[in-house]
Amino acid sequence: MANPVNPTQQDPAEPQREHRPRVLKGGTIITGIQNSEVGVLLRNQHAGGAELKVPLEARVPDRFLLYVPVDGIAYRCEVRWRRNDRVGVQFTGTEPKPKMHYG
């Protein structure tokens, strides 16, 4: 709860959530299986992870490579949570642009 005297100060008992800047970037989930690319939208992104909007019918594995053309980077990802068409991922590393991706 915020301190009434100083509204920007937070109660130390409350967990602090990492700020996640909103973005709207296209990306591709690459699982390494032939013809297994899934187009996604990044809704927010920070140094440690991102929130992805995925097609409802898409099968998203627990670990995958997320290529983001605007960044020119492929992020190694691990799923942290799933809700309907949203998937929260943690970045576990990066790789250069995958050779198997044409974008």
C-alpha positions, 0 to 999 in steps of 0.5 A: 500500500502506498504511504499517504504522506509520500504516494510514490513510496511503496509498502516494503511488505508488498512484492515489487513487480518489474517494470515491463515496457509495452511494445508491439513487435512481431516475432516468431517462435521456432522450435527446431522441428521442420515447419514449426514456426508460429507468428506471435506479437510481443505485448511487453518486453524487459531485459528478463522476458516478455509477454507474447500473444499467440494464436489460440490454436498454436502449440507452444512448447515449454522451451523455444527460440523466439526470433524478433526481427526488429531486434535482430536477435533470437531469444532462448525462452522458457515459459513461466505462465499461460493464460488463454492467448497470452504466454509469459516467457523468461529469456535464458540467453540469446543467439544470432538470427537463426539460419532456418528463418527467412524473415 
